[in-house]
C-alpha cells in the first residue's frame, strides 16, 4: 500500500470514528483563539500538486571507431661481438654543444672589466701554488717552515708544500708564483726539482720559469742571527711591490 492510500484509509477511519462517537448535528463551542486557529488552517491555500518528472533514458554514447594498432619500429640489428676487447672498447666523445654565452661574457666584461673570464677550468694541481711564494720543505725542516710562516704573516701570502706532493705541472703551471724558497738538501734529494732547476748568475736560480732561492747549510744558518737578518732583508727586497 502506497503512502497516499494509507493516508486516505486513515482519514476514512477517522471520519468513521467521529460519526460513531459524536452526533453530527451537535455543536461544540470553542473560544475565540481556537476558532481563529482552525479557521486559518481550513482556509490556507492548498499546495500545488507535484508533477513527477519522467525518468530520462540514458543516451547511448557513440562507439568510437577502432583504431589500428601502431606498427612497432623495427629493432636495430644486433652487432656481433667478435672478441671481449671489442665489447669494452671506448669510443671518443663528440665535442659538447654549449650554450651561447656571448651576451653574458659581454655584460660581465662591461660591468667587471678586471674579472678574468676563462673558457676552461684550470686543473686543481695547478692551483696548489696559487700564492706569490712557495716554500718547499719537509716537516723536519723547521727553519724553512718558520721562514714560510713569517713571510705569509709579514710580507705576502705563502704556501708550504712537501716536495713529495709536488708534480711537474705544479711547478710549470703556477701563474701567480713569484718566488720558490727551498734548501739545497731538498733540491738534491728530489729528482724532479733537480731536473727543473737552473742556476743563475747571482743568488737566484730558476725552477721551471719561477725564480728560486736555494738556502745552503740550513743548520748553520739557523744558528747565525746575522745570516738570518741578511736573508730576511733579501726576501723583503725580492717581494717588495
N, CA and C of each residue as an Amber inpcrd file, in Angstrom:
protein
   723
   0.8680000  -1.1920000   0.0000000   0.0000000   0.0000000   0.0000000
   0.9060000   1.2450000   0.0000000   0.5530000   2.1670000  -0.8920000
   1.3660000   3.3710000  -1.0230000   1.0640000   4.3350000   0.1220000
   1.9250000   5.2970000   0.3970000   1.6610000   6.2940000   1.4460000
   0.3610000   7.0460000   1.2200000   0.0500000   7.3400000  -0.0290000
  -1.1880000   8.0710000  -0.3090000  -2.4120000   7.2330000   0.0610000
  -2.3900000   5.9640000  -0.2570000  -3.5050000   5.0750000   0.0670000
  -3.6410000   4.9150000   1.5740000  -2.4600000   4.8570000   2.2890000
  -2.5110000   4.7580000   3.7450000  -3.1330000   6.0010000   4.3590000
  -2.8010000   7.1990000   3.7840000  -3.3710000   8.4490000   4.3050000
  -4.8790000   8.4980000   4.0840000  -5.3480000   8.0480000   2.9320000
  -6.7880000   8.0360000   2.6510000  -7.5220000   7.0700000   3.5800000
  -6.8920000   5.9280000   3.8220000  -7.5200000   4.9600000   4.7240000
  -7.6090000   5.5080000   6.1380000  -6.5360000   6.2250000   6.5710000
  -6.5380000   6.8090000   7.9110000  -7.6190000   7.8800000   8.0350000
  -7.7800000   8.7040000   6.9870000  -8.8280000   9.7360000   7.0190000
 -10.2260000   9.1110000   7.0780000 -10.4150000   8.0090000   6.3370000
 -11.7300000   7.3450000   6.3450000 -12.0260000   6.7580000   7.7120000
 -11.0350000   6.1440000   8.3050000 -11.2260000   5.5600000   9.6310000
 -11.4890000   6.6400000  10.6680000 -10.8100000   7.7800000  10.5430000
 -11.0320000   8.8910000  11.4850000 -12.4570000   9.4330000  11.3470000
 -12.9140000   9.5910000  10.1120000 -14.2810000  10.0860000   9.8630000
 -15.3170000   9.1020000  10.4160000 -15.0590000   7.8140000  10.2130000
 -15.9740000   6.8050000  10.7200000 -16.0420000   6.8160000  12.2370000
 -14.8450000   7.0200000  12.8490000 -14.8070000   7.0820000  14.3020000
 -15.5950000   8.2740000  14.8360000 -15.4480000   9.4280000  14.1690000
 -16.1680000  10.6240000  14.6190000 -17.6900000  10.4490000  14.4590000
 -18.1030000   9.7910000  13.3880000 -19.5320000   9.5810000  13.1790000
 -20.1120000   8.6550000  14.2450000 -19.3080000   7.6980000  14.6560000
 -19.7930000   6.7590000  15.6590000 -19.8080000   7.3730000  17.0590000
 -18.8730000   8.2140000  17.3610000 -18.7260000   8.7250000  18.7110000
 -19.4960000  10.0340000  18.9380000 -19.6980000  10.8150000  17.9270000
 -20.2960000  12.1540000  18.1030000 -21.5120000  12.3030000  17.1940000
 -22.4000000  13.1150000  17.6380000 -23.6040000  13.4470000  16.8660000
 -23.2360000  14.5360000  15.8790000 -23.6230000  14.3390000  14.6060000
 -23.2580000  15.3060000  13.5710000 -23.9600000  16.6340000  13.8150000
 -25.1700000  16.5770000  14.3010000 -25.9340000  17.8240000  14.4760000
 -25.5700000  18.5510000  15.7630000 -24.7550000  17.9180000  16.5850000
 -24.3840000  18.5470000  17.8530000 -23.2760000  19.5860000  17.5840000
 -23.4370000  20.6940000  18.2050000 -22.4510000  21.7680000  18.0240000
 -21.6170000  21.9290000  19.2820000 -20.3340000  22.1140000  19.0190000
 -19.3970000  22.3330000  20.1180000 -18.9220000  23.7800000  20.0730000
 -18.9280000  24.3910000  21.1920000 -18.4960000  25.7840000  21.2680000
 -17.0040000  25.8390000  21.6480000 -16.3160000  26.7890000  21.0390000
 -14.8830000  26.9620000  21.3080000 -14.5960000  28.4130000  21.5730000
 -13.4640000  28.6660000  22.1910000 -13.1020000  30.0740000  22.4520000
 -12.5800000  30.6960000  21.1670000 -12.4220000  31.9960000  21.2100000
 -12.0540000  32.7550000  20.0010000 -10.6910000  32.3360000  19.4560000
  -9.7460000  32.0800000  20.3440000  -8.3780000  31.7350000  19.8810000
  -8.3840000  30.4280000  19.1120000  -9.0320000  29.3780000  19.6280000
  -9.0700000  28.0950000  18.9380000  -9.8450000  28.1920000  17.6270000
 -10.9380000  28.9510000  17.6610000 -11.7360000  29.1090000  16.4520000
 -10.9280000  29.7620000  15.3330000 -10.1870000  30.8220000  15.6420000
  -9.3800000  31.5000000  14.6170000  -8.2840000  30.6050000  14.0700000
  -7.7200000  29.7930000  14.9600000  -6.6310000  28.8960000  14.5120000
  -7.1420000  27.8940000  13.4840000  -8.2610000  27.2390000  13.8130000
  -8.7870000  26.2460000  12.8750000  -9.3530000  26.9090000  11.6220000
  -9.8540000  28.1260000  11.7460000 -10.3680000  28.8320000  10.5770000
  -9.2420000  29.1390000   9.6020000  -8.1090000  29.6280000  10.1300000
  -6.9870000  29.9340000   9.2480000  -6.4180000  28.6710000   8.6130000
  -6.4080000  27.6250000   9.4040000  -5.8740000  26.3660000   8.8540000
  -6.7570000  25.8450000   7.7400000  -8.0920000  25.9780000   7.9190000
  -9.0180000  25.4740000   6.9030000  -8.9960000  26.3040000   5.6400000
  -8.6870000  27.5860000   5.7630000  -8.7270000  28.4730000   4.5870000
  -7.3700000  28.6340000   3.9200000  -6.3280000  27.9410000   4.4100000
  -4.9920000  28.0540000   3.7910000  -5.0220000  27.4510000   2.4030000
  -4.3710000  28.0850000   1.4240000  -4.3580000  27.5290000   0.0580000
  -3.6300000  26.1970000   0.0250000  -4.1930000  25.3240000  -0.7530000
  -3.5770000  24.0150000  -0.8750000  -2.3330000  24.1040000  -1.7780000
  -1.2520000  23.3840000  -1.4130000  -0.0480000  23.4190000  -2.2660000
  -0.3130000  22.8010000  -3.6190000   0.4160000  23.3250000  -4.5860000
   0.2550000  22.8190000  -5.9460000   0.7290000  21.3760000  -6.0110000
   0.0200000  20.5890000  -6.7320000   0.4240000  19.1800000  -6.8370000
   1.7950000  19.0350000  -7.4900000   2.5530000  18.1170000  -6.9620000
   3.8950000  17.8600000  -7.5150000   3.7800000  16.9130000  -8.6850000
   4.2310000  17.4020000  -9.8310000   4.1680000  16.5900000 -11.0510000
   5.4990000  15.8440000 -11.1830000   5.4720000  14.5660000 -11.1100000
   6.7550000  13.8340000 -11.2290000   7.3690000  13.9890000 -12.6050000
   8.6800000  14.1290000 -12.6070000   9.4170000  14.2690000 -13.8710000
   9.7240000  12.8760000 -14.3950000   9.3070000  12.6210000 -15.6010000
   9.5780000  11.2810000 -16.1380000  11.0800000  11.0270000 -16.2430000
  11.4390000   9.8360000 -15.9090000  12.8620000   9.4680000 -15.9840000
  13.3190000   9.4320000 -17.4280000  14.5140000  10.0050000 -17.6460000
  15.0540000  10.0450000 -18.9900000  15.9540000   8.8320000 -19.2160000
  15.8060000   8.2890000 -20.3610000  16.6430000   7.1510000 -20.7030000
  18.0540000   7.6370000 -21.0460000  19.0480000   6.9340000 -20.5550000
  20.4270000   7.3550000 -20.8660000  20.7040000   7.3140000 -22.3530000
  21.3910000   8.3730000 -22.7760000  21.7310000   8.4680000 -24.2020000
  22.9660000   7.6270000 -24.4550000  22.8570000   6.7720000 -25.3830000
  23.9940000   5.8990000 -25.6940000  25.0970000   6.7100000 -26.3650000
  26.3140000   6.5630000 -25.8720000  27.4460000   7.2640000 -26.4650000
  27.8630000   6.5750000 -27.7440000  28.2290000   7.3950000 -28.7260000
  28.6630000   6.7660000 -29.9860000  29.9530000   5.9860000 -29.7740000
  29.9830000   4.8460000 -30.3290000  31.1620000   3.9870000 -30.2090000
  32.2150000   4.4770000 -31.1770000  33.4040000   4.7940000 -30.5800000
  34.4900000   5.2840000 -31.4290000  34.9860000   4.1620000 -32.3260000
  35.3660000   4.5760000 -33.4940000  35.8670000   3.5930000 -34.4360000
  37.1760000   3.0150000 -33.9470000  37.3080000   1.7570000 -34.0790000
  38.5310000   1.0900000 -33.6150000  39.7140000   1.5730000 -34.4170000
  40.7730000   1.9860000 -33.6730000  41.9800000   2.4640000 -34.3330000
  42.9390000   1.3170000 -34.5540000  43.6150000   1.4390000 -35.6330000
  44.5800000   0.3910000 -35.9490000  45.7670000   0.4770000 -35.0010000
  46.2390000  -0.6370000 -34.5530000  47.3950000  -0.6680000 -33.6490000
  48.6220000  -0.1450000 -34.3650000  49.4470000   0.7170000 -33.6540000
  50.6410000   1.2530000 -34.3200000  51.6340000   0.1540000 -34.6550000
  52.2500000   0.3530000 -35.7660000  53.2300000  -0.6440000 -36.2160000
  54.5320000  -0.4090000 -35.4680000  55.0420000  -1.3790000 -34.7020000
  56.2880000  -1.1660000 -33.9600000  57.4550000  -0.9310000 -34.8900000
  58.3630000  -0.0540000 -34.4320000  59.5500000   0.2470000 -35.2300000
  60.4450000  -0.9830000 -35.2730000  61.1090000  -1.1660000 -36.3640000
  61.9860000  -2.3500000 -36.4710000  63.1460000  -2.2490000 -35.4900000
  63.4840000  -3.3270000 -34.8390000  64.5850000  -3.3620000 -33.8880000
  65.9020000  -3.2500000 -34.6280000  66.8460000  -2.4590000 -34.0650000
  68.1450000  -2.3520000 -34.7400000  68.8610000  -3.6940000 -34.7290000
  69.5840000  -3.8970000 -35.7530000  70.3020000  -5.1690000 -35.8770000
  71.3910000  -5.2510000 -34.8150000  71.4030000  -6.3310000 -34.0910000
  72.3740000  -6.5140000 -33.0180000  73.7560000  -6.7490000 -33.6100000
  74.7070000  -5.9190000 -33.0680000  76.0680000  -6.0170000 -33.5640000
  76.7420000  -7.2310000 -32.9400000  77.3570000  -8.0130000 -33.7640000
  78.0310000  -9.2040000 -33.2810000  79.3930000  -8.8240000 -32.7130000
  79.7030000  -9.3430000 -31.5270000  80.9740000  -9.0760000 -30.8580000
  81.9150000 -10.2290000 -31.1680000  83.0430000  -9.8760000 -31.7680000
  83.9890000 -10.9310000 -32.1460000  84.9600000 -11.2650000 -31.0390000
  85.2040000 -10.3020000 -30.1050000  86.1690000 -10.5500000 -29.0330000
  85.7540000  -9.7610000 -27.8030000  86.1810000 -10.1920000 -26.5940000
  85.8500000  -9.4430000 -25.3670000  86.4160000  -8.0330000 -25.3850000
  87.5850000  -7.8180000 -26.0370000  88.1730000  -6.4770000 -26.0890000
  87.2700000  -5.5130000 -26.8340000  86.5950000  -6.0110000 -27.8830000
  85.7050000  -5.1500000 -28.6550000  84.4880000  -4.7260000 -27.8450000
  84.0510000  -5.5940000 -26.8970000  82.8880000  -5.2860000 -26.0720000
  83.1450000  -4.0780000 -25.1810000  84.3680000  -3.9350000 -24.6740000
  84.6990000  -2.8550000 -23.7510000  85.5030000  -1.7470000 -24.4190000
  85.4800000  -1.6800000 -25.7080000  86.2180000  -0.6160000 -26.3920000
  85.5540000   0.7300000 -26.1230000  86.3430000   1.7580000 -25.8670000
  85.8420000   3.1050000 -25.5780000  85.9020000   3.9510000 -26.8340000
  84.8150000   4.6080000 -27.1430000  84.7560000   5.4940000 -28.2890000
  84.8670000   6.9400000 -27.8230000  85.6040000   7.7730000 -28.5490000
  85.7610000   9.1790000 -28.1220000  84.4390000   9.9220000 -28.1790000
  84.2280000  10.7890000 -27.2160000  83.0050000  11.5930000 -27.1730000
  83.1130000  12.7660000 -28.1400000  81.9910000  13.1230000 -28.7030000
  81.9770000  14.2780000 -29.5730000  82.1170000  15.5820000 -28.7980000
  82.3560000  16.6490000 -29.4870000  82.5120000  17.9520000 -28.8480000
  81.1680000  18.3950000 -28.2720000  81.1120000  18.7530000 -26.9800000
  79.8320000  19.1460000 -26.3690000  79.3000000  20.4330000 -26.9720000
  77.9950000  20.4720000 -27.1060000  77.3340000  21.6540000 -27.6430000
  76.9680000  22.5820000 -26.4840000  77.7450000  23.6020000 -26.2440000
  77.4950000  24.5290000 -25.1390000  76.5240000  25.6280000 -25.5490000
  75.9870000  26.3000000 -24.5540000  75.0760000  27.4080000 -24.8160000
  75.8570000  28.6320000 -25.2790000  75.1950000  29.4950000 -25.9930000
  75.8120000  30.7320000 -26.4670000  75.8610000  31.7260000 -25.3080000
  77.0630000  31.9830000 -24.8310000  77.2480000  32.8730000 -23.6820000
  77.9050000  34.1960000 -24.0890000  77.8230000  34.5250000 -25.3660000
  78.4840000  35.7420000 -25.8240000  77.8950000  36.9880000 -25.1660000
  76.5600000  37.0400000 -25.0200000  75.9350000  38.2090000 -24.3910000
  76.3360000  38.3200000 -22.9230000  76.3810000  37.1810000 -22.2370000
  76.7770000  37.2000000 -20.8310000  78.2380000  37.6090000 -20.6660000
  79.1080000  37.1170000 -21.5540000  80.5170000  37.4920000 -21.4860000
  80.6930000  38.9840000 -21.7310000  79.9130000  39.5310000 -22.6620000
  79.9960000  40.9610000 -22.9430000  79.5380000  41.7790000 -21.7440000
  78.4400000  41.3240000 -21.0910000  77.9240000  42.0510000 -19.9310000
  78.9230000  42.0180000 -18.7750000  79.5140000  40.8330000 -18.5250000
  80.4900000  40.7230000 -17.4420000  81.7150000  41.5780000 -17.7300000
  82.1540000  41.6080000 -18.9920000  83.3220000  42.4150000 -19.3430000
  83.0580000  43.8990000 -19.1430000  81.8140000  44.3340000 -19.4040000
  81.4880000  45.7550000 -19.2350000  81.3590000  46.1300000 -17.7700000
  80.7190000  45.2490000 -16.9790000  80.4730000  45.5660000 -15.5740000
  81.6820000  45.2800000 -14.6940000  82.4330000  44.2250000 -15.0270000
  83.5910000  43.8190000 -14.2050000  84.8050000  43.6670000 -15.1140000
  85.3850000  44.7830000 -15.5520000  86.4870000  44.6900000 -16.5190000
  87.7350000  44.0080000 -15.9590000  87.8980000  44.0010000 -14.6300000
  89.0930000  43.3870000 -14.0380000  88.9390000  41.8850000 -13.8270000
  87.7420000  41.3750000 -14.0400000  87.4920000  39.9520000 -13.8360000
  87.9420000  39.1710000 -15.0620000  88.7760000  38.1800000 -14.8400000
  89.2720000  37.3450000 -15.9240000  88.2810000  36.2270000 -16.2320000
  87.9300000  36.1030000 -17.4950000  87.0000000  35.0590000 -17.9380000
  87.8140000  33.9780000 -18.6420000  87.6750000  32.7560000 -18.1680000
  88.4090000  31.6380000 -18.7630000  87.4100000  30.6640000 -19.3660000
  87.8200000  30.0180000 -20.4360000  86.9630000  29.0430000 -21.0980000
  87.0810000  27.6550000 -20.4750000  88.2240000  27.3530000 -19.9030000
  88.4490000  26.0540000 -19.2820000  88.8390000  26.2530000 -17.8310000
  88.3070000  25.4000000 -16.9670000  88.6590000  25.4540000 -15.5490000
  90.0680000  24.9110000 -15.3790000  90.9630000  25.6490000 -14.7320000
  92.3300000  25.1480000 -14.5480000  92.3410000  23.8700000 -13.7320000
  93.3340000  23.0410000 -13.9960000  93.4770000  21.7980000 -13.2550000
  93.7320000  22.0930000 -11.7850000  93.1980000  21.2560000 -10.9170000
  93.3400000  21.5050000  -9.4860000  94.7990000  21.5500000  -9.0640000
  95.6380000  20.7360000  -9.6850000  97.0380000  20.6980000  -9.2780000
  97.7380000  22.0120000  -9.5650000  97.3550000  22.6870000 -10.6610000
  97.9900000  23.9580000 -10.9880000  97.6000000  25.0510000 -10.0170000
  96.5380000  24.8160000  -9.1920000  96.1220000  25.7920000  -8.2040000
  96.8110000  25.5870000  -6.8620000  97.6450000  24.5500000  -6.7620000
  98.2990000  24.2820000  -5.4890000  99.2510000  25.4120000  -5.1190000
  99.9490000  25.9640000  -6.1470000 100.9090000  27.0440000  -5.9240000
 100.3230000  28.3550000  -6.4460000  99.1690000  28.7460000  -5.8980000
  98.4730000  29.9510000  -6.3760000  98.8390000  31.1890000  -5.5730000
  99.8230000  31.1000000  -4.6920000 100.2570000  32.2410000  -3.8760000
 101.5440000  32.8240000  -4.4590000 101.9210000  34.0400000  -4.0600000
 103.1620000  34.6340000  -4.5880000 104.4230000  33.8620000  -4.2180000
 104.4120000  33.1980000  -3.0520000 105.6230000  32.4970000  -2.5890000
 105.2530000  31.0550000  -2.2510000 106.1650000  30.1340000  -2.6120000
 106.0290000  28.7370000  -2.2350000 107.3040000  28.3020000  -1.5350000
 107.1420000  27.8080000  -0.3170000 108.2650000  27.2510000   0.4310000
 108.1670000  25.7280000   0.3180000 109.1760000  25.1290000  -0.3200000
 109.1860000  23.6820000  -0.5000000 110.0560000  23.1020000   0.6010000
 109.4230000  22.3970000   1.5400000 110.1590000  21.8850000   2.6910000
 109.4420000  20.6910000   3.2680000 110.2320000  19.8160000   3.8780000
 109.6580000  18.6740000   4.5810000 109.2770000  19.1050000   5.9940000
 108.5600000  18.2340000   6.6840000 108.1200000  18.5500000   8.0450000
 109.2880000  18.6930000   9.0040000 110.4560000  18.0940000   8.6540000
 111.6210000  18.1640000   9.5370000 112.4090000  19.4630000   9.3750000
 112.1640000  20.1960000   8.3210000 112.9190000  21.4370000   8.0750000
 112.2200000  22.5850000   8.7940000 112.4590000  22.6750000  10.0890000
 111.7600000  23.6670000  10.9130000 112.1310000  25.0970000  10.5410000
 113.3870000  25.3320000  10.1320000 113.7860000  26.6880000   9.7620000
 112.9950000  27.1790000   8.5530000 112.8640000  26.3320000   7.5360000
 112.0960000  26.7070000   6.3330000 110.6320000  26.9280000   6.6860000
 110.0970000  26.0950000   7.5580000 108.6930000  26.2500000   7.9540000
 108.4840000  27.5690000   8.6950000 109.4260000  27.9310000   9.5450000
 109.3140000  29.1870000  10.2850000 109.4260000  30.3880000   9.3470000
 110.3600000  30.3060000   8.3900000 110.5070000  31.4050000   7.4310000
 109.2460000  31.5510000   6.5860000 108.6810000  30.4160000   6.1560000
 107.4610000  30.4840000   5.3500000 106.3090000  31.1240000   6.1110000
 106.1800000  30.7910000   7.3900000 105.1260000  31.3870000   8.2060000
 105.3410000  32.8880000   8.3770000 106.6040000  33.3020000   8.5700000
 106.9060000  34.7220000   8.7300000 106.6290000  35.5010000   7.4460000
 106.9630000  34.9270000   6.2990000 106.6850000  35.6000000   5.0210000
 105.1840000  35.7920000   4.8360000 104.4110000  34.7520000   5.1660000
 102.9640000  34.8350000   4.9990000 102.3480000  35.8860000   5.9210000
 102.8880000  36.0230000   7.1420000 102.3210000  36.9650000   8.0990000
 102.7960000  38.3980000   7.8690000 104.0400000  38.5820000   7.4060000
 104.6320000  39.9210000   7.3240000 104.7160000  40.4870000   5.9100000
 104.8200000  39.6110000   4.8900000 105.0860000  40.1150000   3.5430000
 103.9500000  39.7880000   2.5670000 103.8830000  38.5590000   2.0900000
 102.8870000  38.1750000   1.0790000 102.3590000  36.7830000   1.4160000
 101.2010000  36.4030000   0.8960000 100.6830000  35.0510000   1.1240000
 101.6610000  33.9870000   0.6430000 101.8000000  32.9560000   1.4360000
 102.7960000  31.9140000   1.1680000 102.1750000  30.5490000   1.4280000
 102.5390000  29.5900000   0.5860000 102.1060000  28.2140000   0.7790000
 103.3330000  27.3560000   1.0440000 103.2010000  26.4250000   1.9710000
 104.2790000  25.4880000   2.2940000 103.8880000  24.1190000   1.7560000
 104.7460000  23.5560000   0.9030000 104.4180000  22.3140000   0.2130000
 105.5270000  21.2950000   0.4600000 105.1330000  20.0700000   0.7610000
 106.0990000  18.9830000   0.8910000 106.5860000  18.5980000  -0.5060000
 107.8710000  18.4060000  -0.7080000 108.3750000  18.0860000  -2.0530000
 107.8010000  16.8070000  -2.6250000 107.3770000  15.8710000  -1.7780000
 106.8050000  14.6200000  -2.2790000 105.4290000  14.8240000  -2.8900000
 104.7760000  15.9410000  -2.5560000 103.4310000  16.1990000  -3.0730000
 103.4380000  17.0060000  -4.3590000 104.6020000  17.4400000  -4.8040000
 104.6840000  18.2900000  -5.9890000 104.7060000  17.4620000  -7.2670000
 104.1700000  18.0470000  -8.3240000 104.2630000  17.4670000  -9.6590000
 104.9100000  18.4940000 -10.5780000 105.3120000  18.0400000 -11.7270000
 105.9090000  18.9690000 -12.6930000 104.9000000  20.0230000 -13.1250000
 103.6380000  19.6290000 -13.1970000 102.5950000  20.5900000 -13.5720000
 102.4600000  21.6850000 -12.5300000 102.6100000  21.3430000 -11.2480000
 102.5560000  22.3520000 -10.1950000 103.6200000  23.4190000 -10.4130000
 104.7960000  22.9890000 -10.7760000 105.9340000  23.9020000 -10.8740000
 105.9570000  24.6880000 -12.1770000 105.3300000  24.1650000 -13.2300000
 105.3780000  24.8430000 -14.5310000 104.1010000  25.5980000 -14.8700000
 102.9970000  25.3300000 -14.1330000 101.7150000  25.9620000 -14.4580000
 101.2960000  27.0260000 -13.4500000 102.1360000  27.2880000 -12.4430000
 101.7740000  28.2870000 -11.4310000 101.9550000  29.6850000 -12.0110000
 100.8490000  30.3770000 -12.2780000 100.8980000  31.6740000 -12.9450000
 101.2190000  32.8230000 -11.9860000 100.8230000  32.6830000 -10.7100000
 100.9770000  33.8020000  -9.7770000 102.1990000  33.6500000  -8.8790000
 102.9780000  32.6250000  -9.0750000 104.1240000  32.3630000  -8.2130000
 105.2730000  33.2960000  -8.5730000 105.8160000  33.9820000  -7.5600000
 106.9140000  34.9350000  -7.7690000 108.2470000  34.4200000  -7.2360000
 108.1960000  33.5030000  -6.2710000 109.4390000  33.0350000  -5.6720000
 109.2380000  31.6480000  -5.0700000 110.2450000  30.7860000  -5.2650000
 110.2900000  29.4790000  -4.6280000 111.4760000  29.4770000  -3.6680000
 111.2320000  29.0790000  -2.4500000 112.2660000  29.0160000  -1.4250000
 112.4320000  27.5660000  -0.9860000 113.6640000  27.0610000  -1.0370000
 113.9090000  25.6740000  -0.6540000 115.3590000  25.5230000  -0.2230000
 115.6390000  24.4150000   0.4190000 117.0040000  24.1370000   0.8650000
 117.7420000  23.3410000  -0.1940000 119.0640000  23.3920000  -0.1400000
 119.8730000  22.6220000  -1.0870000 119.6870000  21.1210000  -0.8620000
 119.4560000  20.7260000   0.3990000 119.2200000  19.3170000   0.6850000
 117.9710000  18.8070000  -0.0320000 116.8970000  19.5970000  -0.0020000
 115.6620000  19.2140000  -0.7000000 115.8650000  19.1940000  -2.2020000
 116.5970000  20.1560000  -2.7100000 116.8460000  20.2230000  -4.1520000
 117.6000000  18.9890000  -4.6320000 118.6280000  18.5850000  -3.9010000
 119.4310000  17.4470000  -4.3290000 118.6990000  16.1220000  -4.1410000
 117.7850000  16.0680000  -3.1600000 117.0890000  14.8120000  -2.8810000
 115.8920000  14.5820000  -3.7850000 115.4010000  15.6250000  -4.4560000
 114.1990000  15.4920000  -5.2870000 114.6100000  15.5310000  -6.7530000
 114.4240000  14.4110000  -7.4400000 114.8580000  14.3010000  -8.8330000
 114.1230000  15.2860000  -9.7310000 112.8510000  15.4740000  -9.4730000
 112.0460000  16.3710000 -10.3070000 112.5020000  17.8130000 -10.1750000
 112.7160000  18.2520000  -8.9270000 113.2090000  19.6160000  -8.7080000
 114.5930000  19.8020000  -9.3240000 115.4050000  18.7920000  -9.1990000
 116.7680000  18.8930000  -9.7180000 116.7780000  19.0360000 -11.2390000
 115.8530000  18.3500000 -11.9070000 115.7780000  18.4470000 -13.3680000
 115.2680000  19.8100000 -13.8200000 114.3630000  20.4170000 -13.0440000
 113.7780000  21.7000000 -13.4300000 114.6200000  22.9030000 -12.9890000
 115.5730000  22.6820000 -12.1100000 116.3370000  23.8110000 -11.5560000
 117.4760000  24.2150000 -12.4980000 117.6110000  25.5320000 -12.6440000
 118.7080000  26.1170000 -13.4090000 119.3400000  27.1970000 -12.5540000
 120.6310000  27.0710000 -12.3330000 121.3470000  28.0520000 -11.5170000
 121.4850000  29.3660000 -12.2820000 121.4250000  30.4760000 -11.5300000
 121.5760000  31.7910000 -12.1340000 122.9480000  32.3770000 -11.8620000
 123.1680000  33.5960000 -12.3790000 124.4610000  34.2470000 -12.1890000
 124.6130000  34.7950000 -10.7760000 123.4720000  35.0840000 -10.1030000
 123.5260000  35.6130000  -8.7520000 123.0210000  34.6100000  -7.7430000
 122.3400000  35.1490000  -6.7110000 121.8320000  34.2870000  -5.6490000
 120.6060000  33.4910000  -6.0910000 119.9110000  33.9960000  -7.0960000
 118.6680000  33.3440000  -7.5230000 118.9130000  32.3950000  -8.6760000
 118.2420000  31.2390000  -8.6060000 118.1780000  30.3330000  -9.7210000
 116.7530000  30.3100000 -10.2610000 116.4220000  29.3050000 -11.0400000
 115.0900000  29.2050000 -11.6410000 114.6170000  27.7560000 -11.5490000
 113.3840000  27.5670000 -11.0960000 112.7210000  26.2620000 -11.1500000
 111.5820000  26.3930000 -12.1490000 111.7310000  25.7480000 -13.3070000
 110.7640000  25.9580000 -14.3760000 110.9350000  27.3600000 -14.9230000
 109.9620000  28.2340000 -14.6450000 110.0490000  29.6420000 -15.0390000
 110.0000000  30.5780000 -13.8360000 110.0420000  30.0110000 -12.6280000
 109.8820000  30.8090000 -11.4190000 111.2290000  30.9950000 -10.7250000
 111.5600000  32.2230000 -10.3110000 112.8030000  32.4400000  -9.5550000
 112.8170000  31.5890000  -8.2920000 113.9830000  31.0490000  -7.9620000
 114.1300000  30.1650000  -6.8120000 115.3480000  30.5880000  -5.9990000
 115.1370000  30.6400000  -4.6880000 116.2220000  30.9660000  -3.7580000
 116.5570000  29.6990000  -2.9720000 117.7670000  29.2040000  -3.1670000
 118.2040000  27.9710000  -2.5150000 119.0570000  28.3290000  -1.3010000
 118.7040000  27.7690000  -0.1650000 119.4500000  28.0100000   1.0750000
 120.4230000  26.8590000   1.3090000 121.6920000  27.2070000   1.4780000
 122.7260000  26.2090000   1.7220000 123.0450000  26.1390000   3.2130000
 123.3250000  24.9350000   3.7000000 123.7290000  24.6950000   5.0930000
 122.7400000  25.3540000   6.0540000 121.4960000  24.8910000   6.0150000
 120.4420000  25.4780000   6.8440000 120.6930000  25.2650000   8.3320000
 121.4390000  24.2230000   8.6980000 121.7360000  24.0070000  10.1140000
 122.6020000  25.1310000  10.6590000 123.6190000  25.5560000   9.8730000
 124.4670000  26.6760000  10.3030000 123.6980000  27.9870000  10.2340000
 122.8190000  28.1190000   9.2470000 122.0170000  29.3390000   9.1240000
 121.1110000  29.5240000  10.3330000 120.5690000  28.4480000  10.8480000
 119.6680000  28.5450000  11.9980000 120.3840000  29.0370000  13.2440000
 121.7190000  28.8570000  13.3090000 122.4790000  29.2780000  14.4860000
 123.1460000  30.6380000  14.3100000 122.9680000  31.2660000  13.1630000
 123.6480000  32.5370000  12.8690000 122.6100000  33.6570000  12.7440000
 122.4290000  34.4890000  13.7790000 121.4290000  35.5710000  13.7110000
 121.7080000  36.5590000  12.5880000 122.9830000  36.8750000  12.3010000
 123.2860000  37.8490000  11.2600000 122.8910000  37.3290000   9.8900000
 123.1630000  36.0690000   9.6120000 122.7750000  35.4980000   8.3240000
 121.2510000  35.4510000   8.1840000 120.5600000  35.2150000   9.2890000
 119.1000000  35.2100000   9.2270000 118.5520000  36.6020000   8.9520000
 119.1890000  37.6380000   9.5300000 118.7540000  39.0150000   9.2410000
 119.0210000  39.3590000   7.7860000 120.1740000  38.9320000   7.2720000
 120.5010000  39.1970000   5.8620000 119.5000000  38.4900000   4.9290000
 119.1410000  37.2760000   5.3100000 118.1730000  36.5380000   4.4900000
 116.8170000  37.2370000   4.4980000 116.3920000  37.7070000   5.6510000
 115.0910000  38.3860000   5.7370000 115.0840000  39.6720000   4.9140000
 116.2050000  40.4270000   4.9450000 116.2940000  41.6440000   4.1310000
 116.2740000  41.3080000   2.6470000 116.8970000  40.1930000   2.2870000
 116.8700000  39.7690000   0.8820000 115.4470000  39.4180000   0.4370000
 114.7430000  38.7210000   1.2880000 113.3510000  38.3580000   0.9720000
 112.4690000  39.6000000   0.8620000 112.6540000  40.5700000   1.7460000
 111.8600000  41.8000000   1.6480000 112.1410000  42.5350000   0.3590000
 113.4100000  42.5470000  -0.0630000 113.7400000  43.2050000  -1.3330000
 113.1540000  42.4830000  -2.5260000 113.1460000  41.1550000  -2.4950000
 112.5990000  40.4020000  -3.6300000 111.0820000  40.5050000  -3.7090000
 110.4280000  40.6140000  -2.5670000 108.9570000  40.5650000  -2.5460000
 108.3120000  41.9230000  -2.3520000 109.0940000  42.9870000  -2.3830000
 108.5060000  44.3260000  -2.2500000 107.7320000  44.6620000  -3.4990000
 106.6400000  45.4160000  -3.3810000 105.8180000  45.7610000  -4.5430000
 106.6150000  46.4740000  -5.6270000
